[in-house]
Amino acid sequence: MAKRGNGEGSIFKRANGRWYSALTYRDDFGEVKRREVSGRTQAEVRAKLRELRERVEAGAPVKDASITMAAWLEDWTTKALPASDRKQATIDLYATIARSHLVPKLGSLPLDRLRPSNVEALVLAKRRAGLSASSVRTIYAVLRAALDVAVRDGLIQRNPAALVKRPAVERKDAGYLSAQQAEALLEAVRGDRLEALYRVMLATGLRRGEALALHWRDVDLDAAVVRVRWTLSRTSAGLELGEPKTEKSRRTVPLPVPAVETLRAHRKRQAAEQLAAGSLWQASGLVFTSEIGTPLEPRNVLRRFEALAERAGLRGVHLHTLRHSAASFLLAAGTHTKVVQEHLGHSSYAITADIYSHVAPAQQREAADKLGQAIHW
């Protein structure tokens, strides 16, 4: 019989038929810790003890790989996830998905017993539950991210989610407005307190969070440009100003003449609101604010806009539709896709080309017509 190492307890069998033992050790702070391991055989338990002892001696993180997925996901969402460089809104989303989708389906499984088949079953169950393809893919991505950390910490040797093909998402052409619909929408928002916001978003293709985070110091009406430096989002900590998600998102966007005129008029209206608010006014420096100068709640802005769009007879039109429409108008006018990519702040040319592929046929027809006119056939 093999000799027990320092700190190892005896290996014994419980009534449930499984074998157990434990290792007692001191952590980096000198505190005495005790970690229990279990297995179907004595040999399995002995191997786990040996691995655990080696990790302790090497100063590696020591966690029990047999903990449940629920316990691991709780550990991940409260420690590794918040410590990552993800934006707070993303951290909140991932934590919500872990609680709402991963724990109910996988929570009772031991971390080290999760298999690719369990991941496939999760994906299938979510599809059958009627979730969209993009939602299913996001759930998969969250699980894979959590398991990546488990691999990093040495709890499991490989990520079972990485062995499962990422759920496919059917590509759909981005929803956009025709020129006639855009004119109808502009008429519907005329006179609304946030009219300037909607007009600027349509003229620039800014994301909702980017537009709501615009500061006057980043607006140069004489040069007719706005500089995108911040984004506003609702997180568990409240409304939060953060940096754009990618370096490409930090950009300078030119303003067409109508947008410059809109912003000049809006600045005068905001000054009048500040005067009316008196001591209640909060000097945030934001371009688009509440009646007392505070940031606008993104969800309220969305609901307000959708109600106005419905009034114009435009169902299914969202704030993001303004961004897609701006890009479509630029491409239809012959603007090079690379320029549109930089205008929108996409991280790659391929993203822009893929999302707005619906504009390509018209451009191809125009190119063919020009070729036909250029040559005497």
ZAPARO-481831 format. One record per residue (C-alpha): z, x, y. Coordinates in Angstrom, 2 decimals. Layout:
# ZAPARO-481831
{r {Z, X, Y}},
...
# end
This chain:
# ZAPARO-481831
{r {0.00, 0.00, 0.00}},
{r {-0.97, 1.35, 3.44}},
{r {1.84, 2.51, 5.69}},
{r {2.54, 0.34, 8.72}},
{r {1.89, 1.90, 12.10}},
{r {4.46, 2.13, 14.88}},
{r {5.25, -1.30, 16.28}},
{r {3.55, -3.16, 13.45}},
{r {5.40, -5.97, 11.72}},
{r {5.02, -6.90, 8.09}},
{r {2.03, -8.89, 6.90}},
{r {3.03, -12.28, 5.55}},
{r {1.46, -15.53, 4.42}},
{r {2.32, -18.88, 5.97}},
{r {2.22, -22.35, 4.46}},
{r {-1.25, -22.96, 5.89}},
{r {-2.61, -20.21, 3.65}},
{r {-3.40, -17.73, 6.44}},
{r {-1.96, -14.21, 6.75}},
{r {-0.11, -13.09, 9.88}},
{r {1.36, -10.00, 11.48}},
{r {2.15, -8.71, 14.96}},
{r {2.07, -5.54, 17.04}},
{r {4.77, -4.68, 19.57}},
{r {3.77, -2.31, 22.39}},
{r {4.39, -1.49, 26.04}},
{r {1.84, -2.42, 28.67}},
{r {0.79, -0.38, 31.71}},
{r {3.91, -1.54, 33.57}},
{r {6.28, -0.54, 30.76}},
{r {6.98, -4.11, 29.71}},
{r {7.38, -4.82, 26.00}},
{r {4.62, -7.08, 24.69}},
{r {4.08, -8.61, 21.28}},
{r {0.64, -9.67, 20.08}},
{r {0.17, -11.72, 16.93}},
{r {-2.94, -11.57, 14.74}},
{r {-4.02, -13.70, 11.81}},
{r {-6.68, -13.76, 9.12}},
{r {-7.73, -15.23, 5.81}},
{r {-6.76, -12.07, 3.89}},
{r {-4.29, -9.22, 4.19}},
{r {-7.17, -6.81, 4.63}},
{r {-8.54, -8.81, 7.57}},
{r {-5.14, -8.84, 9.27}},
{r {-4.68, -5.12, 8.64}},
{r {-8.09, -4.40, 10.22}},
{r {-7.22, -6.49, 13.27}},
{r {-3.92, -4.65, 13.64}},
{r {-5.70, -1.31, 13.47}},
{r {-8.22, -2.39, 16.13}},
{r {-5.44, -3.74, 18.32}},
{r {-3.44, -0.51, 18.04}},
{r {-6.51, 1.56, 18.92}},
{r {-7.08, -0.56, 22.03}},
{r {-3.46, -0.09, 23.10}},
{r {-3.67, 3.68, 22.61}},
{r {-6.97, 3.81, 24.53}},
{r {-5.52, 1.80, 27.42}},
{r {-8.12, -0.94, 26.94}},
{r {-7.38, -4.60, 27.80}},
{r {-5.43, -6.29, 25.02}},
{r {-6.05, -9.95, 24.43}},
{r {-6.07, -12.00, 21.28}},
{r {-9.63, -12.68, 20.16}},
{r {-8.35, -15.58, 18.06}},
{r {-7.28, -17.54, 21.16}},
{r {-9.06, -20.83, 21.56}},
{r {-12.09, -21.26, 23.74}},
{r {-10.01, -23.55, 25.95}},
{r {-7.48, -20.76, 26.54}},
{r {-10.20, -18.20, 27.15}},
{r {-12.07, -20.41, 29.60}},
{r {-8.83, -21.04, 31.47}},
{r {-8.24, -17.28, 31.63}},
{r {-11.81, -16.65, 32.77}},
{r {-11.87, -19.34, 35.47}},
{r {-8.56, -18.21, 36.95}},
{r {-9.04, -14.42, 36.77}},
{r {-12.44, -12.85, 36.10}},
{r {-14.50, -15.60, 37.75}},
{r {-12.65, -15.59, 41.11}},
{r {-12.73, -11.78, 41.07}},
{r {-16.52, -11.74, 40.75}},
{r {-18.88, -11.41, 43.71}},
{r {-20.06, -15.01, 43.38}},
{r {-19.81, -17.33, 46.36}},
{r {-16.82, -19.69, 46.41}},
{r {-19.05, -22.73, 45.98}},
{r {-20.51, -21.18, 42.81}},
{r {-17.04, -20.32, 41.52}},
{r {-15.95, -23.92, 42.06}},
{r {-19.05, -25.23, 40.28}},
{r {-18.59, -22.91, 37.28}},
{r {-14.91, -23.83, 36.95}},
{r {-15.75, -27.54, 37.07}},
{r {-18.44, -27.14, 34.40}},
{r {-16.04, -25.18, 32.19}},
{r {-13.42, -27.94, 32.41}},
{r {-15.78, -30.90, 32.18}},
{r {-18.39, -29.73, 29.67}},
{r {-17.30, -26.62, 27.78}},
{r {-13.64, -27.29, 27.00}},
{r {-14.14, -30.84, 25.62}},
{r {-16.86, -29.66, 23.23}},
{r {-15.78, -26.10, 22.33}},
{r {-12.15, -25.87, 23.43}},
{r {-10.53, -26.09, 19.99}},
{r {-12.65, -23.30, 18.47}},
{r {-11.20, -19.77, 18.27}},
{r {-13.09, -17.45, 20.60}},
{r {-13.97, -15.04, 17.81}},
{r {-15.35, -17.85, 15.64}},
{r {-17.83, -19.23, 18.15}},
{r {-21.31, -19.01, 16.66}},
{r {-24.84, -19.48, 18.03}},
{r {-24.96, -22.77, 16.09}},
{r {-22.02, -24.05, 18.18}},
{r {-23.91, -23.18, 21.36}},
{r {-27.03, -24.95, 20.09}},
{r {-24.93, -28.00, 19.21}},
{r {-23.53, -28.03, 22.74}},
{r {-27.01, -27.91, 24.28}},
{r {-28.24, -30.69, 21.99}},
{r {-25.22, -32.89, 22.73}},
{r {-25.72, -32.56, 26.48}},
{r {-29.40, -33.42, 26.18}},
{r {-28.59, -36.50, 24.10}},
{r {-26.00, -37.49, 26.69}},
{r {-28.84, -37.82, 29.17}},
{r {-28.14, -34.81, 31.36}},
{r {-31.09, -33.33, 33.21}},
{r {-32.74, -30.19, 31.89}},
{r {-31.51, -28.20, 34.88}},
{r {-27.92, -29.40, 34.31}},
{r {-28.08, -28.40, 30.64}},
{r {-29.38, -24.97, 31.62}},
{r {-26.55, -24.52, 34.12}},
{r {-23.94, -25.45, 31.48}},
{r {-25.47, -22.89, 29.14}},
{r {-25.46, -20.27, 31.92}},
{r {-21.76, -20.83, 32.60}},
{r {-20.88, -20.46, 28.92}},
{r {-22.93, -17.29, 28.65}},
{r {-21.26, -15.83, 31.74}},
{r {-17.79, -16.53, 30.34}},
{r {-18.68, -14.93, 27.01}},
{r {-20.19, -11.89, 28.75}},
{r {-16.72, -11.15, 30.10}},
{r {-15.22, -11.59, 26.62}},
{r {-17.68, -8.96, 25.35}},
{r {-16.83, -6.69, 28.27}},
{r {-13.13, -6.96, 27.46}},
{r {-13.77, -6.16, 23.82}},
{r {-12.62, -9.53, 22.50}},
{r {-15.92, -10.16, 20.75}},
{r {-18.62, -7.72, 19.76}},
{r {-21.58, -9.77, 20.95}},
{r {-22.26, -12.88, 22.97}},
{r {-23.29, -15.79, 20.70}},
{r {-24.86, -17.60, 23.66}},
{r {-27.15, -14.62, 24.25}},
{r {-28.61, -15.21, 20.78}},
{r {-29.64, -18.75, 21.75}},
{r {-32.81, -19.29, 23.76}},
{r {-32.06, -20.41, 27.29}},
{r {-32.74, -24.17, 27.65}},
{r {-36.13, -24.78, 29.18}},
{r {-36.60, -26.64, 32.44}},
{r {-39.81, -28.52, 32.99}},
{r {-41.38, -27.30, 36.20}},
{r {-41.99, -30.05, 38.70}},
{r {-43.90, -29.80, 41.94}},
{r {-41.52, -29.76, 44.87}},
{r {-41.27, -33.11, 46.64}},
{r {-42.81, -32.95, 50.08}},
{r {-43.97, -35.23, 52.87}},
{r {-47.51, -35.91, 53.92}},
{r {-48.27, -35.57, 57.63}},
{r {-48.20, -39.36, 57.95}},
{r {-44.83, -39.59, 56.20}},
{r {-43.42, -36.79, 58.35}},
{r {-44.44, -38.67, 61.48}},
{r {-42.81, -41.86, 60.15}},
{r {-39.62, -39.94, 59.44}},
{r {-39.53, -38.35, 62.89}},
{r {-39.87, -41.81, 64.39}},
{r {-37.00, -43.08, 62.21}},
{r {-34.61, -40.32, 63.33}},
{r {-35.52, -40.67, 67.00}},
{r {-32.36, -41.28, 69.02}},
{r {-30.00, -40.37, 66.18}},
{r {-27.22, -38.01, 67.17}},
{r {-28.45, -35.46, 64.58}},
{r {-32.13, -35.85, 65.43}},
{r {-32.35, -32.22, 66.57}},
{r {-30.99, -30.99, 63.23}},
{r {-33.62, -32.88, 61.23}},
{r {-36.44, -31.78, 63.52}},
{r {-35.41, -28.12, 63.36}},
{r {-35.12, -28.22, 59.57}},
{r {-38.61, -29.67, 59.27}},
{r {-40.00, -27.13, 61.74}},
{r {-38.36, -24.09, 60.13}},
{r {-37.77, -24.87, 56.45}},
{r {-34.12, -23.81, 56.73}},
{r {-31.77, -24.78, 53.92}},
{r {-29.11, -27.35, 54.79}},
{r {-26.29, -24.79, 54.72}},
{r {-28.31, -22.37, 56.84}},
{r {-29.07, -24.97, 59.50}},
{r {-25.47, -26.20, 59.67}},
{r {-24.26, -22.59, 60.05}},
{r {-26.59, -21.69, 62.94}},
{r {-24.74, -20.26, 65.93}},
{r {-26.15, -20.26, 69.44}},
{r {-25.85, -16.48, 69.51}},
{r {-28.43, -16.41, 66.71}},
{r {-30.87, -18.62, 68.60}},
{r {-33.27, -16.99, 71.08}},
{r {-35.25, -19.75, 72.74}},
{r {-37.11, -17.36, 75.04}},
{r {-38.39, -15.39, 72.04}},
{r {-38.69, -18.65, 70.05}},
{r {-36.80, -17.42, 66.97}},
{r {-33.62, -18.16, 65.04}},
{r {-31.78, -15.56, 62.98}},
{r {-30.32, -16.77, 59.68}},
{r {-27.02, -14.93, 59.19}},
{r {-24.66, -17.51, 57.71}},
{r {-24.51, -20.53, 55.45}},
{r {-22.03, -23.43, 55.50}},
{r {-20.76, -25.06, 52.31}},
{r {-17.93, -27.23, 51.06}},
{r {-15.65, -25.37, 48.62}},
{r {-12.22, -25.97, 47.10}},
{r {-10.81, -24.15, 50.13}},
{r {-12.59, -26.47, 52.59}},
{r {-15.66, -25.91, 54.73}},
{r {-16.58, -22.25, 54.45}},
{r {-18.95, -20.01, 56.37}},
{r {-20.38, -17.35, 54.09}},
{r {-23.25, -14.92, 53.98}},
{r {-26.62, -16.07, 52.57}},
{r {-26.97, -15.77, 48.81}},
{r {-29.57, -12.96, 48.86}},
{r {-30.68, -10.21, 51.21}},
{r {-34.04, -11.97, 51.59}},
{r {-32.18, -15.04, 52.85}},
{r {-31.01, -13.02, 55.88}},
{r {-34.09, -13.36, 58.04}},
{r {-35.59, -14.18, 61.40}},
{r {-37.58, -17.41, 61.51}},
{r {-40.09, -18.20, 64.29}},
{r {-39.79, -21.52, 66.10}},
{r {-42.82, -23.66, 66.92}},
{r {-42.97, -24.96, 70.49}},
{r {-41.71, -28.48, 69.62}},
{r {-38.61, -26.98, 67.96}},
{r {-37.87, -24.86, 71.04}},
{r {-38.09, -27.95, 73.23}},
{r {-35.87, -29.87, 70.81}},
{r {-33.19, -27.17, 70.90}},
{r {-33.25, -26.90, 74.70}},
{r {-32.65, -30.64, 74.98}},
{r {-30.00, -30.52, 72.25}},
{r {-28.07, -27.78, 74.05}},
{r {-27.85, -29.98, 77.15}},
{r {-26.61, -32.94, 75.07}},
{r {-24.01, -30.73, 73.39}},
{r {-22.77, -29.52, 76.78}},
{r {-22.33, -33.16, 77.81}},
{r {-20.36, -33.87, 74.62}},
{r {-18.14, -30.87, 75.30}},
{r {-17.42, -32.17, 78.79}},
{r {-16.60, -35.62, 77.40}},
{r {-14.32, -34.21, 74.68}},
{r {-12.29, -32.19, 77.15}},
{r {-9.32, -30.43, 75.55}},
{r {-10.26, -31.81, 72.11}},
{r {-13.39, -29.65, 72.01}},
{r {-13.26, -26.76, 69.53}},
{r {-15.49, -23.86, 70.57}},
{r {-17.07, -22.98, 67.23}},
{r {-20.29, -21.65, 68.73}},
{r {-22.27, -23.70, 66.21}},
{r {-25.56, -25.31, 67.19}},
{r {-24.93, -28.51, 65.23}},
{r {-21.40, -29.88, 65.39}},
{r {-19.29, -33.00, 65.42}},
{r {-18.52, -34.72, 68.73}},
{r {-15.56, -32.36, 69.20}},
{r {-17.36, -29.14, 68.26}},
{r {-16.23, -28.81, 64.65}},
{r {-18.60, -28.00, 61.75}},
{r {-20.47, -30.89, 60.18}},
{r {-19.59, -32.01, 56.66}},
{r {-22.73, -31.25, 54.55}},
{r {-22.34, -34.32, 52.34}},
{r {-22.03, -36.65, 55.31}},
{r {-25.14, -35.16, 56.89}},
{r {-27.05, -35.72, 53.64}},
{r {-25.95, -39.36, 53.34}},
{r {-26.79, -40.05, 56.97}},
{r {-30.26, -38.54, 56.61}},
{r {-31.06, -40.41, 53.39}},
{r {-30.14, -43.70, 55.07}},
{r {-32.55, -42.92, 57.91}},
{r {-35.30, -41.98, 55.45}},
{r {-34.81, -45.27, 53.59}},
{r {-35.19, -47.09, 56.90}},
{r {-38.57, -45.37, 57.27}},
{r {-39.56, -46.62, 53.81}},
{r {-39.26, -43.15, 52.28}},
{r {-37.31, -43.41, 49.04}},
{r {-36.18, -40.28, 47.23}},
{r {-36.44, -38.15, 50.36}},
{r {-33.58, -35.68, 50.77}},
{r {-32.74, -33.01, 53.32}},
{r {-34.24, -30.39, 51.01}},
{r {-37.51, -32.34, 51.20}},
{r {-37.80, -31.12, 54.79}},
{r {-37.76, -27.52, 53.55}},
{r {-40.44, -28.20, 50.95}},
{r {-42.52, -30.06, 53.50}},
{r {-42.38, -27.19, 55.99}},
{r {-43.62, -24.80, 53.31}},
{r {-46.39, -27.17, 52.22}},
{r {-47.64, -27.61, 55.79}},
{r {-47.68, -23.83, 56.30}},
{r {-49.62, -23.20, 53.09}},
{r {-52.03, -26.05, 53.74}},
{r {-52.74, -24.51, 57.15}},
{r {-53.83, -21.31, 55.42}},
{r {-50.66, -19.25, 55.84}},
{r {-50.47, -16.51, 53.21}},
{r {-47.93, -17.16, 50.44}},
{r {-46.20, -13.84, 51.18}},
{r {-45.58, -14.95, 54.76}},
{r {-44.22, -18.30, 53.56}},
{r {-41.93, -16.47, 51.12}},
{r {-40.42, -14.46, 53.98}},
{r {-40.23, -17.57, 56.15}},
{r {-38.24, -19.46, 53.50}},
{r {-36.12, -16.51, 52.40}},
{r {-37.15, -16.66, 48.75}},
{r {-36.07, -13.63, 46.74}},
{r {-39.56, -13.13, 45.27}},
{r {-43.21, -13.96, 45.86}},
{r {-43.39, -15.54, 42.39}},
{r {-40.78, -18.17, 43.27}},
{r {-42.77, -19.33, 46.29}},
{r {-46.07, -19.32, 44.43}},
{r {-44.58, -21.29, 41.54}},
{r {-42.75, -23.93, 43.58}},
{r {-45.68, -24.65, 45.85}},
{r {-48.51, -24.41, 43.34}},
{r {-49.53, -27.97, 44.30}},
{r {-51.08, -26.57, 47.49}},
{r {-53.27, -24.07, 45.60}},
{r {-56.07, -26.49, 44.52}},
{r {-56.83, -27.44, 48.13}},
{r {-56.87, -23.78, 49.16}},
{r {-59.12, -22.93, 46.23}},
{r {-61.55, -25.69, 47.23}},
{r {-61.57, -24.40, 50.82}},
{r {-62.24, -20.86, 49.57}},
{r {-65.09, -22.07, 47.38}},
{r {-66.64, -23.97, 50.29}},
{r {-66.40, -20.87, 52.51}},
{r {-68.06, -18.79, 49.80}},
{r {-70.87, -21.31, 49.54}},
{r {-71.44, -21.15, 53.29}},
{r {-71.27, -17.35, 53.46}},
{r {-74.22, -16.71, 51.18}},
{r {-77.80, -17.90, 51.52}},
{r {-78.31, -19.22, 48.00}},
# end
